[in-house]
Structure formats: C-alpha cells, structure tokens
Amino acid sequence: MIEIKREKIFMELGDLLLDSGRTLRQARICYQIAGTPNAAHSNLVLVPSYYGGTHWGSLPLVGAGSPLADGQHCVVFTNLFGAGWSSSPSNAGEDQRGADFPRISLMDNVRAQKQLLDRLFGPDWTLRLVTGWSMGGMQTLYWAMAYPERVRAILPFCCTARCWPHNRVFLEGVKAALCADSDWQDGRYAAPPERGLRAFGRAYAGWAYSQAFYRRELWRELGFGSLEALLDFWEQDHLQQDANDLLCVLETWQSADPARLLGVGSLEQALGRIQAQAIVMPGRTDLYFTVEDARHETSLIPRAELRVLESDWGHCAGGPGRSPEAMAQVFAAMGELLA
C-alpha cells in the first residue's frame, strides 16, 4: 500500500517568462511525491491541484478504494501558482507581492510542472496518467494538449478545457462580492477584506452544490447540523485565504482558452492534439462545468469517452474524498485507464 502523509516540498525554478509577457521572479513550485518511480520512469501519475485548495486536498485520490493505493505508481502532486504555496501574491518578493503579482495562465502552470518533472526524473519519463478535479482537471487537459507524446491517459473530472461564458459570469459574481468590500483597496489592503471574503464564500456555496443537494439536505452527510452551519463553514474557509491569491487563481481559470494558450487556430485544433486515452467525467448536476460543454469538448478529442458522474452533489461531487459514491465512479474510471 502507498504511504499517505502530508508533506510540502519546494523546488526553485528561477525566473519564468509568462504568457502575459511578464517574468515571475524566483518562482518556486510546491509539490509532494507518493510512491517510487520505476527504472523507466513510466509509472508516473500527475495530480495538479484545484481552485481554493492545496495538494493535500487531493491525497484521497491515492487513499482507500483507489487503484493508486497499491503503491505500483509514483504519484506527483503539484500546487497552482497563486494558490498560496507555490509562488503567489501572498508570498512573492516585495516587487511582485499582492496586487503587483503577474497574471498566470494554465499553460504557465503546466510548463512549470514539466520543468519540475524534468528535474526530478531526467529527460526520459512518461505520465501513465494525469488526473484532477476542477482546475486540476483543466490542467490535466492542457497537459495532454501541450505534451501529447508524454501523456498516456487522462481522467479530468468536473471541468472543461475552456472557461465557457456562463462559467465566466459565475466567477465574475463571486469576484464582485469580494471586491465590493471597501477594505479591498484594489488589492492593496492593509488588513484582509473580511466582509468581502465572507461574501465570496457564501455566494460560492450556492454554485458549488446542486439544487438537489440543498433540497435533500445532503449537507448533513458532511456533518453539518443546519444549512447555516454549512454557510458559516464556507465563510470561515475563505477567511483563511488571501484575497489576492483567490483572485489570482480565479483569473487563471477565467483565462482558460486552449486555442489562444496553445497558439493554434481553434478549439478543435487544440483538443485534437490530444493522443492520450481519455475518460472525461463531468458532473451531472455541476452548475458551471456543465455536461453540455464537456460533451462538446469531448467530441473533439480523439480516443475520448464522455462518462457522466452521477451525483446530486453538484460540482463538489468530484471533490476528492467528499462523496464515497462519486469517488467510486472516479476510481472505476481510473482503474480502467491504468489497466
């Protein structure tokens, strides 16, 4: 069985030229490895992090019930730039801290992750699987588009490669809730904009789960005794986060456009680059990464199957370890891709 423990390891990447044209100075990436690489470095699995979380939140993907739990694979967990552990507005040098932090794209993250893998495993390695939830799934798709020869299989769940218009509008709403706080000061706040962070969390909770989740009071399965307790949890969770970090990664999400980020003529051309065997798993009740958008994208990917994640948990159905029923579906697809 694979050993699961919480670790934070950092690799210094030096100065990185970004898609925006700016340079991220003294960039570093936070990561963790579970398992041991084989001699050919062909048993590697990459799990990028999701919005609002760290790689620790993805550790259940190698836990009980997972086909990765047997220790036969070397799993690398990475953290998004801007999310607080890798280079972010909250921890950058003085000249790029806070509101002065540069814009980061999904491809900036993927290129940094490739640099990490090159340093860890040398020039010859293959990703047996790339998988992730939400923005972790978005990075999964960009990996398969950018480095098709390196990736054998992908399992992106509760995500799309592009931030489609309704998804963007949802994000504009929670962003506006945060920025309406007078303490926000265009990101140059002297103290955390607590009212804005509370509003961001409370507004986000309405999108994270489905109508059926609330109607059936499925929040009780998370241990909450009332709806207000759930909303208070979302407020408290966001009070622990840095406002500039939240909006930095939100902008990364909103800027997701495969054709532009890969420098090709269309979405069809970008997704058509994928050579990996793929199971794309949108959530049936996901309110912003919709089945309809995922179905359209999957139709453009060679060797891809659309498999709907059946759950009333909305977007959070894919949250690692949150819904046992949903995780069983993810693990079944993962097992097929690893077989």
C-alpha positions in Angstrom: 0.0 0.0 0.0 1.2 3.5 -0.8 2.1 5.6 2.2 0.0 8.7 2.6 1.3 11.6 4.7 1.1 15.4 4.3 4.3 16.9 3.0 5.2 20.2 1.4 8.4 20.2 -0.8 9.6 23.2 -2.7 11.6 23.4 -5.9 13.2 26.7 -7.0 12.6 27.2 -10.7 14.3 30.6 -11.2 12.8 33.4 -13.3 9.9 32.2 -15.5 8.7 34.1 -18.6 4.9 34.0 -18.5 2.3 34.1 -21.3 1.5 37.6 -20.2 5.0 38.7 -21.3 6.0 39.4 -17.7 8.5 37.4 -15.7 7.7 35.6 -12.5 10.9 36.2 -10.4 12.4 33.5 -8.3 9.5 31.2 -9.0 9.0 28.1 -6.9 6.6 25.2 -7.1 5.3 23.3 -4.1 4.8 19.5 -4.6 4.7 16.1 -2.9 5.6 12.6 -4.2 3.8 9.4 -3.0 5.4 6.1 -4.2 8.5 5.3 -6.1 9.3 5.7 -9.8 10.3 2.6 -11.7 13.6 2.4 -13.6 12.0 3.6 -16.9 10.1 6.4 -15.2 7.0 5.1 -16.9 4.8 4.7 -13.8 4.3 8.4 -13.1 0.9 9.8 -12.3 0.4 13.6 -12.0 -2.3 15.2 -9.9 -2.5 19.0 -10.2 -4.3 21.0 -7.5 -7.8 22.6 -7.7 -9.2 26.0 -7.0 -9.2 27.1 -3.4 -7.2 24.1 -2.2 -3.8 22.7 -1.8 -2.4 19.3 -3.0 -3.3 17.9 0.4 -6.9 18.1 -0.6 -6.1 15.6 -3.5 -4.4 13.0 -1.3 -7.7 10.9 -1.0 -7.1 10.1 -4.7 -4.4 7.6 -3.5 -6.4 6.5 -0.5 -8.7 3.6 0.3 -10.6 2.3 -2.8 -8.2 4.0 -5.3 -6.4 1.9 -7.9 -3.4 4.1 -7.0 -3.3 2.9 -3.4 -1.4 -0.3 -4.2 2.0 1.5 -4.5 2.6 0.5 -8.1 2.7 4.1 -9.3 4.7 7.2 -8.4 2.2 10.0 -7.8 3.3 13.6 -8.1 1.0 16.2 -6.6 1.5 19.9 -7.6 0.2 23.2 -6.5 -1.1 26.0 -8.7 0.8 29.3 -8.9 -1.2 31.9 -7.0 -2.8 29.4 -4.5 -0.6 30.2 -1.6 2.1 27.5 -1.5 3.7 27.8 -4.9 4.7 31.3 -5.9 1.7 33.5 -5.1 0.7 37.1 -4.4 0.9 36.3 -0.6 4.4 35.0 -0.7 6.2 36.7 -3.6 9.1 39.1 -3.3 8.3 42.7 -2.4 8.3 43.9 -6.0 5.7 41.3 -7.0 3.7 40.9 -3.9 -0.1 41.4 -3.6 -1.6 43.4 -6.4 1.7 43.5 -8.2 1.8 39.8 -8.8 1.8 38.9 -12.6 -1.1 37.2 -14.3 -0.7 33.5 -14.5 -2.1 31.2 -17.2 -2.9 27.5 -17.1 0.0 26.9 -19.5 2.3 28.8 -17.2 1.5 26.2 -14.6 1.8 23.3 -16.9 5.2 24.4 -18.2 6.4 24.8 -14.6 5.2 21.3 -13.8 7.1 19.9 -16.8 10.2 21.7 -15.5 9.7 20.1 -12.1 9.3 16.6 -13.7 12.4 17.1 -15.8 14.5 18.0 -12.7 13.0 15.1 -10.7 13.2 12.3 -13.3 15.6 13.5 -16.1 14.7 13.8 -19.7 13.1 10.4 -20.2 9.8 9.9 -18.4 6.1 9.2 -19.3 3.0 10.2 -17.5 1.0 7.0 -17.1 -2.0 9.1 -16.0 -2.8 12.8 -15.4 -6.0 13.4 -13.4 -7.6 16.0 -11.3 -10.8 17.7 -10.2 -12.0 21.1 -11.3 -8.9 23.3 -12.1 -6.9 20.2 -11.6 -8.8 18.6 -14.4 -8.3 21.7 -16.5 -4.6 21.4 -16.1 -4.9 17.7 -17.0 -6.4 18.6 -20.4 -3.7 21.2 -21.0 -1.0 18.7 -20.3 -2.5 16.3 -22.9 -2.7 19.2 -25.4 0.7 20.7 -24.8 2.8 17.5 -24.4 0.8 14.7 -26.2 3.8 12.5 -26.5 4.4 12.5 -22.8 0.8 11.5 -21.6 -0.7 8.0 -22.0 -4.0 8.6 -20.3 -6.1 11.4 -18.7 -9.0 11.5 -16.4 -10.3 15.1 -16.0 -13.4 15.3 -13.8 -15.8 18.2 -13.2 -14.1 20.5 -15.6 -13.7 21.8 -19.1 -10.7 23.0 -21.1 -12.2 26.3 -21.8 -13.9 28.7 -19.4 -17.2 28.9 -21.2 -19.3 32.1 -21.0 -21.7 31.1 -18.2 -18.8 29.8 -16.1 -17.1 33.2 -16.5 -20.2 35.1 -15.4 -20.4 32.9 -12.3 -16.8 33.8 -11.4 -17.5 37.5 -12.1 -20.3 37.3 -9.5 -18.1 35.9 -6.6 -15.3 38.3 -7.6 -17.6 41.2 -7.4 -18.8 40.2 -3.9 -15.2 40.2 -2.7 -14.2 43.5 -4.4 -17.3 45.3 -3.1 -15.7 45.4 0.4 -14.3 48.9 0.9 -11.2 47.3 2.6 -10.3 45.6 -0.7 -8.5 48.7 -2.0 -7.8 47.3 -5.4 -5.8 44.5 -3.8 -3.6 46.9 -1.8 -5.4 46.2 1.5 -3.8 47.0 4.8 -5.9 44.3 6.5 -7.8 41.3 5.0 -11.1 42.4 3.4 -13.1 40.1 5.8 -16.6 41.2 4.7 -15.6 40.5 1.1 -14.1 37.2 1.8 -17.3 36.1 3.8 -19.5 37.3 0.9 -17.3 35.4 -1.6 -17.6 32.2 0.4 -21.3 32.5 1.0 -22.0 33.3 -2.7 -19.8 30.5 -3.9 -21.7 27.9 -1.8 -24.8 28.4 -3.9 -22.8 27.3 -7.0 -20.7 24.6 -5.6 -23.6 22.2 -4.9 -26.7 21.5 -6.8 -30.3 22.4 -6.1 -31.0 18.7 -5.2 -28.1 18.8 -2.8 -29.8 21.5 -0.8 -33.4 20.2 -1.3 -32.4 16.8 0.0 -30.3 18.3 2.8 -27.2 16.3 1.7 -25.1 18.7 3.7 -25.9 16.5 6.7 -23.6 13.9 5.2 -20.8 16.4 5.7 -21.6 16.6 9.4 -23.4 19.9 9.4 -26.5 20.2 11.6 -28.0 23.1 9.7 -27.8 25.0 6.4 -26.5 28.0 8.3 -23.7 25.8 9.7 -22.6 24.9 6.1 -22.7 28.5 5.0 -20.7 29.5 8.1 -18.1 26.9 7.1 -17.7 28.4 3.7 -17.3 31.9 5.2 -14.6 30.6 7.7 -12.8 28.7 5.0 -12.5 31.8 2.8 -11.4 33.9 5.8 -8.3 31.6 5.9 -7.4 32.5 2.4 -5.6 35.5 1.0 -7.9 37.7 -1.2 -5.2 38.4 -3.8 -4.4 34.7 -4.0 -8.1 33.9 -4.6 -8.4 36.4 -7.4 -5.1 35.5 -9.0 -6.2 31.8 -9.5 -9.7 32.9 -10.4 -8.2 34.9 -13.3 -6.1 31.9 -14.3 -9.4 30.0 -14.5 -11.2 32.7 -16.4 -8.4 33.0 -19.0 -8.7 29.3 -20.0 -8.8 29.3 -23.8 -7.0 26.4 -25.4 -6.7 27.9 -28.9 -5.1 31.1 -27.5 -2.9 29.5 -24.9 -1.6 26.8 -27.3 -1.3 29.3 -30.2 -3.5 27.3 -32.6 -6.4 28.4 -34.8 -9.3 26.9 -33.0 -10.6 24.8 -30.0 -10.9 21.9 -32.4 -7.3 22.1 -33.3 -6.2 22.4 -29.7 -8.2 19.4 -28.4 -7.4 17.4 -31.5 -3.7 17.4 -30.4 -4.6 15.0 -27.5 -3.3 11.5 -28.2 -3.9 10.1 -24.7 -6.7 7.7 -23.9 -9.2 9.8 -22.2 -12.3 9.5 -20.0 -13.8 12.9 -19.5 -16.1 12.9 -16.5 -18.4 16.0 -16.0 -20.8 16.0 -13.0 -24.5 15.6 -13.9 -25.5 18.4 -11.6 -22.5 20.6 -11.9 -23.8 24.2 -12.3 -20.8 25.7 -14.1 -18.7 23.0 -15.7 -21.7 21.6 -17.4 -22.2 18.3 -19.1 -23.2 20.1 -22.3 -20.0 22.0 -22.5 -17.9 18.9 -21.6 -19.8 16.8 -24.2 -18.9 19.3 -26.9 -15.2 19.3 -26.0 -15.0 15.5 -25.7 -16.4 15.2 -29.2 -13.3 17.0 -30.4 -10.8 14.7 -28.6 -9.6 11.5 -30.3 -9.9 8.4 -28.2 -12.1 10.1 -25.6 -15.1 8.9 -23.8 -17.6 11.1 -22.0 -18.8 9.4 -18.8 -21.2 11.4 -16.7 -20.5 11.4 -12.9 -23.9 10.6 -11.4 -24.4 12.6 -8.2 -26.6 15.3 -6.6 -23.5 16.9 -5.1 -23.1 19.4 -7.9 -19.5 20.5 -8.7 -18.4 19.1 -5.3 -19.3 15.6 -6.4 -15.7 15.4 -7.7 -14.1 16.8 -4.5 -11.6 14.1 -3.5 -12.9 12.1 -0.6 -16.1 14.0 -0.1 -18.8 11.7 -1.6 -18.0 8.0 -1.4 -20.5 7.2 -4.2 -18.9 9.7 -6.5 -15.4 8.7 -5.7 -16.3 5.1 -6.5 -17.2 6.2 -10.0 -13.9 8.2 -10.4 -11.9 5.2 -9.1 -13.6 2.8 -11.5 -12.7 5.1 -14.5 -9.1 5.5 -13.1 -8.8 1.7 -12.9 -9.8 1.2 -16.5 -7.3 3.8 -17.7 -4.5 2.2 -15.6 -5.3 -1.4 -16.6 
